[in-house]
Amino acid sequence: MATTPAHTLNLCGVLSEAKRIVNSHSRHFLALSVIFLLPLSFSLIIFPTLQLSLTKSYVVSTQFLVVDQTDLRFYTVPLLYALFVYIFFLGAIATITYSTYHGFYGRPVKFFPAIKSLIFSFFPLVSTTLAAQLTLSLISLTFFLFFAVVIRMGENLGFVINYSSTYFTAFCALIGAALSLLIIYFLVNWSLACVIVVTESKWGFEPLWRSAYLVKGMKSVSLSLLLLFGFLIGFWVWMNSNDVLCFDAVDGWRSWPFVLQLVIGTSILTLLLLHNTSANTVLYMYCKALHGELAIEIAEEFAREYVSLPFDDEKVPHVVTVFPA
């Protein structure tokens, strides 16, 4: 039986175990990253430059009254880009989660079963992400309606509202902060939803409720992962997008500094996305351990391996000991 040192149920334990799984199957995760995460990372960095070029083309074309064709292109490209990002994002989530989940148990991690898992997980992931987006949209709409009602009531009561005043700006900031905190709260509670879709074959609103249950007692770790990778990925995309824009403006697309910046930025962003997805899967396993569900699965794993004698080295179960911090 393969064993690893005990890990505490905290951020460092999650990151350490995720790193161990990725390093143990480096070629497998590299292949998945090249297929799904590399195009996604490249598009996230290069799209601002593409959007700027499209805007310049739009401005030039409108000067010559070529409006209809340019309008179609101006709105179609962002929609196609969003669809591209969405599809590759779900593909990465499905395959990397599946691989990390099996790697956690020490099961064989193979390429074609991981790709095959995408077939069964894609549409459930679509339904779950749409359910989450619908809920967050309704919450945001409620806040905006509340804001509009308060403003209208103030005007009906005879108050003169100065939209450029400091008080109005502070009120808007307060509403925005409250909405942001509420959205973060739901994101923390739903952080395991996509993992649950892949590992438990649930879909729709059910993974959201299941995630909210499992994350109890581990919300601080979930929040830490959200803030850590959210900041790193957001900052890296912003920094490299600006650098690529500068290179494009000065030297053009064929310059070596531009290509080098693009390669480095895309590679590091791919690693961040890979470890973020893997860490979420490990967090799911640790949450199950905290709720006593992991011990049952490990017992079932031992039972299957005991029956299927003789043992193969690749089939020896892998056990990770976890305990609360």
N, C-alpha and C positions, 0 to 999 in steps of 0.2 A: 504494500500500500504506500503510495507516495504521499508525503506530508510536507507541510511548509510551516514556518514559524507562525505563532499566534499573532493575530492582528486585532487591534482594538476597533470598536465601532466608531471611528472618527474619520476626519478628512484624510489624514495621513495614511490610515489603514486602507481606505478605499483607493487612493492614488497608488499606493505601493502594490496592492494586489492587481489593479488594472495594468500597471506597468509590467508586472511579472507575467501576466497572461499574454500580453502583446509581445514581449520579448521571447517567450517560449514558442510562439508560432509567428515569428517575424515575417517569414516569406509569405505565409497565408494572408496576414493582415496587410502586407505590402501590396499583394495582388488586388485585394479588395479596395485598398486606398487608391490605387492607380485607376481602377475602373469607375469608382463612384466619387471619392473625395477629391482627387486631383482635378477633374473637370469642374467640380463644384468650387474648389478653392480658386482656380484660375478665373472662373467667371465672376466671383465675388470681387476679385482685385481689379480685373480688367474692365468691368462694366461701367464704372464712372467715366473712363476714357472713351468707351464706345458711346455712352450717353452724351458726352460733350461733343464728340464728332457728329453725332446725329443732330444735336441742337444747332451746331454751326451750319450743317447742311440745310436744316429747316429754315434758319434765318436767311441764308443766301437764296434758297428756292422761293421764299415768300416775296423776296424783292423782285423776282421775275414773274410773280403772280402764278406760280405753280403750287397751288395750295392743296388741292384735293388729294393728289398722290402723296405729297409729303405728310399731310395730316394722318393718313392711313398708316404710313410707315412709322411716324412719330409715336403713335399709340400702340401699334402692333408689336414692336420690338420689346418694350418693357413687359408686355403680357407674355410673350413667348419666353422671355428671360425668366420671369417668375415661374412659369410652368416648368422650365428646364431645371431651375433650382429646386423646386418642390419634388420633382420626380427623382432626381439624383440624391436629394436629402433622404427621402423615404427608402431608396435603395440602400444607401449607406447604413441607415438605422437598422433595417431588417437584417442585412447580412452580417454586420459587425456585432450586433446584439446577439444573434444566433451563435456566432463563433465564440464570443466571450462567454456566453452562458455555458456552452459545452466545454470550453477550456477551463472554466472554473471547477468543473467536476473531474477534469483530467480525461475526458473522453476524446476520441480522435477528432481533430478539427480539420475538415477537408473542404476543398474549394467548391466542388459541385453541389454537395448538400447545402452549403451556405447560399449559393445562388438559387437553388431550388426553393429554399425557405422564403425567398422574395415573392415567389408565385402565390404562396398561401398567405403571406402577410401584407401584401401591397394594399389591397382594397380594404381590409380591416384597419390598416394604418390611415388610409384616406378618410374613412368614416370617423375614426377617433379624433384625428386632427381637425376635421370639419366640425365635430361636436364641440371641441375645445374652443375653436375660433368663433363659433356661433355664440357660445356662452360669454366669452370675453367681449364680443361685439355688443351683445345685449347689455352687459354691464357698462360698457363705455357709453352706449346710447342713453342709458338711464342717467348717467352722470351729466351728459350734455343737456338732456332734457331738464334735469334739476337746475342746472346753471341757467338755462334759458327762462325757466319759470321764475326763478328768484329775480332775475333782471327785469322780467315783465311785471312782476308784482311790485317791485320797487318803483318802476315808472308809473304804474297805475295808482300807487299811493302818493304820488306827487314828488318823489325824490328825483333830483336832477343828477344823472349818472354821467360823470366825466370819464370817458373810456380811456383817456390818456393819463389819468391820475395814478398816483402811487398806490392808493387804496384799492383801486380796481385791479391793478397789476398784481398786488399782493393776494387779492381774493382769487384771481385766476390761478396764481401759483399754488395756493392752498388746495384748490379743487384738483389741479393737476397732480400735486403730490399725493393727495388721498387716493386718486385713481391709480397712480403708479404703484403705491404700496399694496392696494387691493389686487392688482394684476400680479405683482410679485408673489403675493400670498397664494393665489391660485396656481401659479407656475410652480411654486415649491411643492404644493400638494399634488400636482399632476406630473411631477418630474419622472415618475416611473411608468406613466401610462403607455408609452411606446414600447417599453421593455415588456410590459404585461401583454400587450397585443402579440408580440413575437413569441414569448415563452408560454403563455397560457391560452392562446387562441381566443381571446376575447376581443370585442370590437364595440364601437359606438361610445355611449356614456359609461358603460360598465367598467372599462379600464380606468376611467377618471375616478370613479368611486373606490375601486380597488386600490388605486395608487394613494388616495387620501387616507385609506385605512393603514396601508403598509408603512407609510412615511411617518406615522405617529411615533414619537420618540427619537426620530432621526431628522427632524425638520432643520435643525441647525446644520447638519452635514449636507442636506439637500440645498439649503440656502447658500452654504459656503461653496459648493460645486457650481451653483448657478452664477454666483457673483464672480468666482475665480475665472471660470472659462468664459463667462459673458464679457468680463473686462478684457481678458487676454485676446480673445477672438475679435471683439469689437475694436480694440485699440490697434491690433495688428492689421486688420482690414483697412481701417481709416488711415493709418500711417503709410501703408504700401500703396493704397489707392492715390493718395496725394503725391507720393514720390513718382508713381507711374504717370500721373497727369503732368508733373513737372518735366519728366524726361520726354514725354510725347510732345510737349509744347516747345522744348528747346532743341532736341536732337532728332525727334521722329521715331518711328516704330523700328527702324533697322539698327539703331545704335546698340553697341555692346553693353553699356551701362543699363540701358532699358531692359535688355534681355536678361542680364544678370540679376537685376532687381526683381524681375518678374519670377525668375526661377527660384530664388531664395525665398521670396515672399510666399509663393505658392506652396513650396515644400514645407515650410514651418507651419503655415496655416493648415495644411493637410494633417500634420502630426497633432496639432491642437484639436482638430475635429475628431481624429481617431481616438485620442485619449479621453476626450469628453464623452464620446459614445460608450467606450469601454468602461469608464468610471461609473456612468449611470447604471450599467448592467451590474457591476459589482455592488453598487449601492442597493440595488434591488435584492441581491442575494443576502446582503447584510441585514436589510430590513426583514427579510423572511427569517433569518436567524434570530433576530430580536423577538419576533412573534412566535418562535418555536416551530416554524414550518420547515425550516431547512433540515433539522434533525430527522424529520420523517422522510424527506426525500433522500437524504444520505443513507438511511436505513434501507429504503427500497432499492437504492443503487447497489448497496452491498449484497442484498438478496439476489438481484439479477446477476451480478458478477459471480456470486457463489455457485449459482445453478449452472452458469455457462462455463464450467471447467472443460479443458485446462485453461489457465489464465494466459493471456497474451500481454506482453509488456505495454502495448498501447491501450489495453482495456483495464489496466489497474486503476481503480478509482483514486481520485485526488481529493484529499480532505483538507479544508482550511479551518483552523480553529479560530473562532472570534469570540470576543467578550466585551461587554460595555466598558467605555472609558471611565 
